[in-house]
Every structure is written in C-alpha cells, then in structure tokens.
Amino acid sequence: MRKTTKNLEDDHVYILRLIDVIELVAGDPEPDPSKIGEIVYLIKNFADGSHHAKEENILFPFLETRGFSAQSGPVAVMIHEHILGRNYVKGISEGLALYKQGNKAGVVDINRNLLGYIDLLRNHISKENNVLFRMADGVMSDEDDKILISKFDSVTKDNNAGEERKDFIARIEKLAAAYGI
C-alpha cells in the first residue's frame, strides 16, 4: 500500500465512524437539529471538502494520466457516487431547514437521505479500498507517491477554512461519544 492510498483509507476509518453515528440518528422521529447540523458540516467539510477533494483534484487526475478513464470504469463510478452523496447531503440539509421551521415532514426527508447516504457510502468505501486504491497502488511509482502525498498535505491544510484533519477527527469522536459509540 502506498502512502497516498493509506492516507485515503485512514480518512475512510473516520468517515465510517461518522456513518456509524448516522445509523443511530437515522429513523429518530425527533432528531436533535444541532447534531444533524454537525453531521452535515462534517460530511461537507471532511468527507467531501477534504477527502473527496484529494480524490477528485489529485488522485483521479493522476489515474487518468495512467490510462484510467473519467467517462467509464472505476474512476467514473467513484465520481458519480460522489455526486450522489452530495445529493443526499442536500436532501438532509433541506429536510433540516424544514424541521427547524417546525415542519415534521422535514424529519422524513432527513431520515430518507441519511439512510441513502449510509448505504451509498458503505458500498463506495468498500469499492475504493478494495478495488480502486489497489489499482492505483499498481500504477503508482515511489516518486508519484511522494508527489501525490505532498499535494494531499496542502489540501488538508489549505482547503478547509483553516481546519486540519485532526480537528475533523476530534469533532467526529465528540459526536460518536454523544451517541455512546
């Protein structure tokens, strides 16, 4: 395993931890709006803002230089699934806005989209960890790995309004503790 793919798999550990929290929240007839807001924040800024930025802006373009297509095959599937995930998060956010206005129909939107996100991400992460990242390891030289991990470091530090990975992890752990996991 290369440092580049290890970095992404390490992110997956915490994204899956967040998914464990989401599983406990999904289906709650009266979810805590602040907790839903925190979940949305972490998805948008860590899972999507940092993690997917490393994939979409750095790893996937590199893989295209090694013959992977952005229109078909594993990279295209991952990009499509990232878009699906963003749509679920949009649905969660819209449901949360309704719920905060006192409209109980918002809870239905929240829970439907949380459940969809859970299913999507568990399968998505499995495909990346077990298929795409192994393929990436096979086409990446030691020098490629050094360059890519250096680019990852700049995304982690600069792309998240000053928050670094450790801050996101601490917030995920705090949320997990609030739900007893």
N, C-alpha and C positions, 0 to 999 in steps of 0.2 A: 504494500500500500504506500502510495506517495503522500508527502506532507499535504499536498493540495486536496486530495480526496479525504484524507484523515481529518483535515480542518472542517470540511463539509459534513462528514459523518459525525464529528463532535458536535456541530450545530444540531444535527438531527436528534441527538440524545436529548437536548433541551426542548426542541420543538415537540418531540414525542411526550416529554414530561408535561408540556403545556396541553397537548392533546388529552392526556390523562385527566387533567383538570377540566377540560372542556367536556369530557364524557360525564363527569359528575354534575356539571352545570346543566347540560342538555336535558330537557324534559322537566326542569324545575318550573312549576306553574307560577312562581313568583320569584324570579331570579333577582339577585342584587344588581341593580344597574351599574354601580361602580365597579363591580367585578367583571361584568360583561364589557364595560368600557376598557378596563385594564387588559382583558383578553384581546380585544380589538387592537388596542395600542401595541401589544406585544407581537401580534401577528403582522400588523402593518410595518412595524419598525424593525423587528428582529427577523421573523421568518421571511417576510417579503423584502423589507427595506435593506437588510444586511445580507442575509443568506441568499435570497434569490438574486440580489444584485451581483454577488460573487459568481453565481452560476451564469446568469444571463449576460453580464457585461464582460466576464473574464473567461470562465471555463468553456462555455458553449462556443464563443467565437474562436477560441483556441482549437476546439474539436473540429470546427468547420475547416480550419487550415490543415487538419489531418484527415480530411475526406468525409467527415460526418455532414449530413445534410440538415439544414434548418427547416426544410419543407417536408421531409419524411424521415422516418426512423426514430431512434430513441431521443435525440435532441428535440425534434419537433414535438414529440409526445410530451416531454417534460415542459416545454414552453406552453403548450396547450393546457396542461394541467395547472401551471402557474396562473394562467388566465382564469380558469375555472375556480381556483382558490380565491382569487381576487373578487370574483362574482359572489361567492359565498360570503366573504367578509363584507361586501357592500350590502348584501341582504341582512346580515347580522346588524350592521350599523343602522340601516333603515328601520329594522324592527325595534332596535333600542330607542331610536328617536320617537317612534310611536308610543312605546311603552312608557317612556319618560313623560309623555304628554297625557298619560292616564288611559291610553287605548290598549286594552288587554290583547287585541289582535296582534300587537307587536310581539308578544311572547311566542305566538305561533311562528311568526317569521324568524325570530331569534333561534328557536329550537330547531326548526326545519333546516336552517342554514348551518347551525352548529353541527347537526348530525351529518349533513352532506360534507362539511369540511373535514370532520373526523374520518369518514370513510375514504375520502379523496386522499388526505394526507398520509394515512397509514399505508395505503397502497402505493402512493407516489414515492414515499421514502424507501419502501422496500425495493421498488424498481431502481431507484438511484443507487442505493447501497449495494445491491446485488448484481446489477447489470451495467448501468451506465458508468458508474465510477470504476468498475473493474475494466471496462473497455477503455476508459480514459487512462488508467494506470498503464495499460498495454501500449499506448501510443505516445506516452509522455517520457521524454528523456530526463536525466537528472537536472540538466540546465533548464529545461522547460519548467520543471517542478519548482526550482528556485525562483524563476521569474514570476510564475503564477502565484506562489505563496506571498511574494513581495507585493504583488498587486492586491491580493486579498487583504493584507495588513493595512494598506491605505484605505480600502473600502470600509473596513471595520472601524477605523479611527475617524474617517472624514465624512462618511455618508449618513451618519445618524444623529445629526444635530448635537455633536459632541459626546454622545453616549457611546461607550465602548461595550464590547461583548459581555464583559463581566457585570456591567450594570443590568443588562437584559437578563442575564442568568439569575442575578440576585432577585429581580422582580418576579421571574418565573418561580423561583424557590419560595418566595414570600406568598405568592398566590397558591402554590401547592400546599404550603403549610396551613393556609387559611381553610383549605378543604381536607386537611388531615392526611395528606399523602406526601 
